Each structure stands twice: as structure tokens, then as C-alpha cells.
Amino acid sequence: MLRTSYQIFRCFNRRGLLWKQSPRYLTEDEKKDIPAVGKYRSPWKMFRKEIKDYFDENITPIEPEIPLETEALIIGGGAIGSSVAFWLKQRNPKGFRVTVIERDPGYTQASSMLAVGGIRHQFSVPENVQLSMFTSVFLRNIREYLSVLDSDPPDVQFNHQGYLFLVPEERAEYLSQSVEMQTNLGAKIRLMNRQMLAQKFPWLNLDGIALGSYGMEGEGWFDPWLLVRALKAKNISMGVQYVKGEVVDFDLKEVGLPGKKDLFLDSTVIKNPEGQLFKCRMSYVVNCAGPWAGQIARMAGIGVRKEEGLSTPLPVEPRKRFVYVVHCPDGPGLETPLTIDTTGVYFRREGLGGYYLCGASPNSEEEEPDTSNLDVDYDFYEKHVWPALAYRVPKFEVSKLKSAWAGFYDYNTFDQNLVIGPHPYHKNMVFANGLSGHGIQHAIPIGRALMELLIDGEYKTINLSRFEFPRLVDNEPIQEVAIV
């Protein structure tokens, strides 16, 4: 049986009575401008505000108001945030209100939109394999999931060319063990020796290569923008409210008995595009802020306050990565997989005109680029990417760099893996963060997992319990080796 919104709220609010505490980080003048949650608003004033532009002969679209309260408040409207909203509404379209707060509706800096869009089943952690496998099924059946009445059926341009991982002799045994685990879970991965690689991919230089693992089904790449657009359109059709605004603080209230009281997240302080501040009371808040998830957690005192349960931070921060577009008319053909070299340099085909996307992650912490902007480092391509690319695929020696862009990973500095589920202290703050570059391909099943956790009280399909916040507190990393 589905839980009502009241029941969902009760499961996060068992601690007793609440009392008001002023928002942190705000000036006294700012605090005066925040309407209290549940405060009466004059219908006449609301109507007058809406029709003012008509009297001024300056008619503009009216942005949706920030609601006074909502059951599910999702911070971040990218792939993961929109996926959480989709599964909640798909499960119970009229059962409770879902609100998504997004400060950048154009997604100009969103990790989802600036990603290469790869999807692979070749991970070293079993749960990551299972997550990707469900995404493949979802994308194959996307019209069934995300079609909207009177609109064209969604198409995310899923290219099924697979992934190809290349390893030297010293990593051959580990690759063999990983492929065995992946195939036991149902993934269609083929282990290939040098002879098989030479026959299937004659354009490869196999010097220093002992083995390769090739995804024969369900792997490839798709258009992230088309996926997020389809999710958002479907969500709006089901009643999800997308609001342009920025979360700037949380309103904390004290709960518990005398002598032992805790702080409870009662409402979220949101700044609208005009700079006005509003409070929105929520049953629970889902942190889907991507690279800025650590900042959102700090607003709630996580990693800042010294109370038991709050001293451990959410170890997620932005890491900048570059994607380069090169042109090579005589490069590898249409069946070229997304190839990852032993150096970590990757490339894949882009379209049919001889264009390719390529890039790599820095080799050390000292080489991590500045994250204060999205400027591209072209020296990184000349010194690191192109030499490895031209060595592994000799045809790329005559390739020409045409353009490039930069995007952010929501990088988990602890173990480069997902952090999901409720915080052990602020139980109505729920995480979906830290995927370190594979967020776009895991967004769909992560949204489904959180829906199960919030409505059913447990994971029903893929058990992600060991990825929850307590592993950070207990210092028990789950290391994902296959980070690209």
C-alpha cells in the first residue's frame, strides 16, 4: 500500500515538538523579508501582483511561485533530480506534491548536459554494473516510460557501439576477474586477446596491450540533453513543479525532550531570480545538487557542526574535465566503440562526418584544473591527450582539433562512488551524490532506488544500502576502479 504524504512526513518527524530558529548566513534585513511558512497571504495582493504587468502594458510570462510547503523538495533539476521526481510521480501521480528547485534552468553548467553521454556495464563494483544494465533497458523502452500525450515520442539517439577497455599485462588478471563478475550479473562482455583485438579493430596499435574487454550489448552512448528534456517534459505533465531559484539556507528547529534535543530540518530558504527570500516547508529534501552537493550539505551543518552525527562532511566537490572535438576523415569507422586506453585517454565517434570526442582525467591531484570557471586547457590536449591518442590509433596523427568544452564531475573524494539515502542525523535530508563521472548513466536507476526507499522504506530492486552515508562515518570506502 502506498504511504500518504502525511505518513511519509511522520517517518521523518518522530522527534516531537519543533521550535523556530532563524536561518543562518542571512542578515537581519534579509530575515525580515522572508515570509514565514504557513503565513497568511492576501488573495488580493497575490492577484494584484499577477496582473500588474498587464496594467503596465508589459506582459511577460508569470514564473511559478515558490510553494509554501511540499512533500518532496528536490534540489537540482538535472538528470538525477528529474529522475527522482519522475519515479515518485510515476508511482503515485496524485499522492503528494513534488517540487524541483533549479537555479540554472538553461543547464549551462550542469554536469548532465556537458557529459560525453557514455553508458557501460564494465564497472568493478557489482551494484554499478546493475545500475547501468537497468539504464540500458530503460533507454530501449524510453517511449513507454517518457512519452507525453500530443508530443513526439522521445528519442535519445542511443548508439550501441559498446565500450572497449585496453589493459597491459600487469592488469590482465584483474580485468579477467572483472569481466567474470560482470557476465555473472548478465552483462554481455567479451574478453579479447591480442589476436582477437587485431582482427576486430585493425586500426589499433597493440603495443603494450595484453587484453581488452568489449561490451557487445547495452553499451554505447546517447544524448544527455535529450534525456533530461524528456524527463522534464514527462514530469511537468504529471504535475511536478519546477521552480527557478537557489537554495541559500535551511531553517532548523529543535526537537526532543529537555536535556536532549536535536536540530530538525523544518524548511528550506530559497532565493528567487529577483533576490527575494522565501521559506518552503518540506517533509524531506533530496540533495541532487551534483558538484555543489557538498555546499548544500554544509548549509544544513553537515561537516560543520560538532554534534554527534554532524561532524562527518559530504565529501563531494566539483572537478573540471575537458572534452575535445577532433576531425579525422580517415579515422576508425562506424563500428568504433568508446575506447579507453591504458593511459586513461578515451575517444568515441561523434556523428558520421569523421568527428571524434576525446579526453582524459588528470594523473594526480596536483594536476587538477581550477574549478572557478569553465575555461578549456588546450595545453592538456597537446601534452597528454593527443600523444596517447595518436600512439594507440596511428590514423589520429593527422587529426585536427576543432573545438572543446569543459564540464564538472560531482567528484566523491572519499571513494569515487555514490552516496545515497538519508543522513543519520538529519533523517529528512536524502542524498544522491558523488558519482564521479558516471551520474548521467546511473541517474535513472538511482531515482527509482530513492523512490523505493522513500515510499516502501527499503530498496526493492537493486540493494544500494552499503552506499549510504554511514560508510563515510565508519571510514569504509567502496573503491570503484573503473573511473574514466
N, C-alpha and C positions, 0 to 999 in steps of 0.2 A: 504493500500500500504506500502511495506517495505521502510524504510528510507535507503538511501545510506550512506556509511561511511562518506561522506562529510557532509551530513545532521546531522548525529549523532555528528560529531565534532562541527558543528555550534551550536547545542543545548547546548553545554557545554562551548562555546567560544564566548560569545556575548559582551565581555567587551572592545574590542578594540585592539590596538596595543600592542605588547609584547616587553620586553627588557631583555637581558641576565643578569643573576645573577649567580655567581659561586656557585657550590654545597657546602653545609655546611658539617662540620665534616671531611673534607678532607684536607690533607697537600697541600702545593703549588706544590710539586713534583708530587703528585698524580693527581692534577688537570691538569697538563701539559700532562699527559698520556691519558686523556680521549678524544677520537675523538669527535669533535663537531657534533651535529645532522645534518645530511644532507651534511657533509663534503665529498668531492670527495675522493674516494679510488681507487688507481691504479689497474686496472684489472690484470696487470702483477704481482704486488706484491701479490694480493689475490691468483692467480694461483700458484705462486712460493711457497707460504706458504702451499697450499694444497698438492703439490707434493714433498715437501722437504723430508718427511719420506720415500718416495719411493726411492729417490736417496741415502738416508742413510741406505737403506735396513732395515728399522724399521717401517714396515707397521702397522698402528693402525687405528681404526675407526675414522672418522673425526666428531667431535661434531658440531652440527648446530651452526652457528654464531648467536650472539645476533643481532636482526634486528635493523636497523636504526630507523624505525618507525612502528607502528602498530595501528590499531583502538582500539582494546581491549587488555590491558595488565593485566593479572590475576596473582596476587602474591599468590602462593601456589597451588600445583598440587594435593592436596588430594581430598577427596570426594566432598567438596563444590566447590573448584576451578575447578575441572574436570567437575562437573555438570553444572556450569555456562558456560564453554566452549562448552559443549555438546549442550545445548539448543540454544546458539547463532548460532552455526554452523548448527544445525538441522533446525532452522528457515530459514536461508539463507546461504547455504554452500559456495557460491562464492561471497557474497555481501561485506565482509570485512575480514580483517586479525585478527586472534585471536592468541595471544602468551601467554603461561603459563610459569612463572618463578618458578622453584622449586630447592631449594638448597640441598635437600636430596632425590634424585630420588629413593633410596632404601627404603624410608619411615621408617627409623629406629626409628625415634622419632615422627612420625605423629600420631595425635590423632585418625585418621580414622583406622589405622592398629592395634592399640593397644586397640581398644574398644571391649566390650563384644558382640556388634552387635545386641542388642535388638531393637525391634520395637513395640511400643504400641500406642493405641489410647486413653489411660487413662491419660489425662492431665487436669489441672484445667483451662487453657486458651483456649477458643474455636478455635482460629487460630492454636494452636499447634495440636489440635485434627484433624483439616482439613489437616494440613501438613502431619501428619503420615498416614492418610487414603489414600492420593494420593500415598505415597511411597508404600503402600501395593498393590495398583493397578499396579503401575509401576513394582514392583518385580514379580507380577504374569504374566505380559506381557513383561518381560525383553528381551525375544528373538526377539520380534517385534521391540523394541527400539534399542537394542545394538548389534544385530548380524552384523558380518563383513563377507563379501564375502570370500569364501575359508577358513574360520576358523570355528572351532566348535562353536555352539551356546552357549551363556553364561549361566551359572547356578551358582547362589549364595548360594545354599543349604538353601533355606528358610524353616525353621522349624515352623510349625503353631501351636505350643503348647500353645500360649497365655501368658498373664500376670495374676498374682493373687496378688492383694493388700489386706493386712490384717490390720484392724484398731480396736482400743479399743472403748469402749462405748462413750467416750467424743468426738470422731471424726466420729461417725456413721452418724449423721445427715449431716455433710459436705460431706461425701462420697456419701450418697444418692443423694444429690443435684448435685454433680459432674457427677454421672452416668446418671442422668436425662438429663443433658446438653449434655453429650456425645452421648446418644441414640437419642436425638432430632436431632443431626447432622448426624445420620446414622450409628454410631458405634454400633457393636454388643457386648454390655457389659451386663453381668448378675450380678445382686446384689444377694448375697448369705448370708443367716443367718447361725447360728451355726449348725443347723441340716443338712442343705444342704452341708455345708463345710465338715462335718464329713462323709457324705455319699459319696461325690465325691473324697475327699482327706483323706482317713483313716489314713494316716501316719502323719497327723498334730496333734500337741498338741494345743488345742484350749483355753487353759487358758489365760484369758485376752483379748480374741478376741470376738468382738460383730458382725462384719460384714466383708464380703470380696467382692471384685469386680473382676470378672473373664472375660477376653476377649475371646470370643468364635470364633471370625473370624478376620483374618487380623493381628493378633498379634503373636509375637514369636521372633525368632532371625535368623540371616543369617551371612554369612562370609564377613566381610568388605573388606578384601583383594581382594576377587573375584569381588566385585562390583567396586572397584577403578580400578582394572586391566581391566575389561570390558569397563568401561567408557573411560579409556585412549586409549585402542585399537580402539574403535569407533571414538574417537576424531582425532587420527592420520590419520585414514582412510578418514576423512572428511577434512583434511588439517590443523588441529590445530598444532601449533609448540610448542613443549615442550623444554625448554632450561634449562640446569643446570647452576644455578647462584644464587647470593644472592643480594637482593636489599639493598643498603647501603645509599642511599640518594635520594632526589628529586631536580631537577633543577627548581627553582622558577623564574618566570618572572613577571614584574609589568605591570598591565593593568589599563586602566581608563583614566580619564581626569586630567589635572593639578589641584592639590589641593585635589583630592580624587582618590587615586589609591589603588588597591588591588593586592595581590600576586596570581598568577595563576600557577598551576602545569603543567609545559610545557613538562618535560621529566623525566625519571627515570634513576638513576645511578645504574648500575648493575656490580657486580664483578663476573668474570668467575672463573672456578676452578684453573686457573693459576695465579689468583690475578690481572689480568688486569681489568681496569675500562672502561665501555662503557656507552654511553647515548642512551636511546631509547625513542623517542618522541611518545606520545600516545594521542588518543582522550579522553580516560578515563582509569582509573586504578581501578581494582576491588580488594579490600583488602580481601583475603581469607587465611590469614596467620595463622589462628587458634589461638593457645595460644600466639603467638607473634604478634597478630594484633595490640595491643596497642603500641608496639615498632614501627611498620610501621607507625602508625598514628602520633607518635611523630616526626618521620623524616620529616613529612610534616608540623610540627609546631602545630599540633592539641593538645591542652592541654599544650603547651609550650609558644607560642606567646601570647601576651596580646591584640592583635587586637580584635575588636568586632567580635564574631563568632568563634574565635580560642581558647578561654580560657577554654572551656569545654573539658576534655580529653575523649578518648575512654576507658571506664573502663573495659578492658579485660586483663586478666593476666593468666599465667599458674597455674594450681592447680594439684598436683600429686595425682593419685589414684592407688590403688593396686588391682590386680586380682589374686586370689589364686585358684589353681587347687587341688582338693581333690579327693581321691578314697574311695568309699563306695560301695562294691559289692551288699549289701542288701538294698541300698538306694531307694528312690522313683522311680517309673517305668517310662515307655516311655511317658506317658501322663502328666508328671510333667510340669507345667507351670513355667515361670520365676517368682519366688515368692519373694515378698518384705514384710519383717516382720515389726512389729510395731516399732522395734528399728532402722529400716533403712537398716539392713543387708539383702542382696539378695542372691539368688542362682538359678542356672539353670543346667539342664543336659548338658553334653558335650559328644557326641558320644554314643556308645552302650556298652561301657565296664565298666560301673559303675563309671565314672568320672563326676565331677561337677565343675562348676566355681562359685565362691562366692566373696563377698567383701562388702564394705560399705564406706560411706563418714565420715570424722571426725565429732564429735559432736559440735565442736566450732572452732573459728578462731585460738585460741591458739594451737590447736592440728594439724593444717595444716602442712604437711610434707615439708621438704626442697625440692625446685624445681631445685636446681643446678645440679642434676643428676637423674638417673632413678633407683637408688638403692631401693630394696624392704625392707620394715619394717616388719619383721616376728613377732615381738612382738605385732604389731597391730592385727594380726590374732589371736594370743594366748589370748590376753586380751579383744578384742572387738568382733571379727567375730565369732570365734569358740564357745564361750559360748552361744551366741544368737542362732546360728545355731543348736547346739545340744539341746537346750531347746525347740525350736519350732518343730524340727524334731528329735525325740529321736534316730532314726536309725543313725544319724550322730555322735553319741557319740563315735563310733568305727571307724570313718573315719580317713584317713591318709593324711596329707598334702604332696603333691608330688612335686609341683613347683609353681612358681608365676612370675608375671611380673608387671611392673609399666608403666603407661601412663599419658598423660596430658589432662585435661579438658581445653577448651578455656573459662574460667570462667568469666562471667559478674558480677562484684562485685556490680553493681547497682541494678539489679533485676533478675539476672539469666535467662535472656531472650535474644532473638535475637535482634541484631542491624542491620538494613538493609537499603539500599537506599543511596542517595548522601549526602555528608556533606553539611551543609548550607552555608559554606564559600567556601571551595574547591569543587565546584559542580561536577568536573570530577573525584573526588575520591568517589568510591561507596563501601559500607560496606556489608559484610555478615559474621558477627562475633558474639561471645558471647553466644553460645547455651548451654554452661554449662553442657555438658554431653549427649545431645541428637542431636548432629550435624550429626552423621552418618545416623540417621533415617530421618532427615529433609533435607539432602543435595540435594536430587533430586528435591523436590518442590521449594526449595529456589533458585536453579539455574533457574528453569522455571520462577519464580517470577521476578528475575532480568532481564531475557531476555525480559519479557513483559514490564518492566519499562523502559529499555534502548531503545527498538525498538518502542513500542507502546506509551510510555510516561505515562502509568498507569498500575496498576495491573488488569489483566483481569480475573483471576480465583479465587485466594484467596487474599483478600484485606489485605495487611500487612502494610498499611500506618501508623498505630499507633505504629509500632515498629521502626520507623525511628529515626534518630539522634535527632531531636528537643525535643523528650521526655526527653532526658538527660539534655538538656539546661533548660527545663521548670521544671525539677525535678518531673516528673510524672511517677513513676515506674509502670510496669505491672508485678505483682508478680506471678510467677509460683510456686505453692505449691508442685506439684508432681515432685520434683527433687530427683533423686536416686544417 
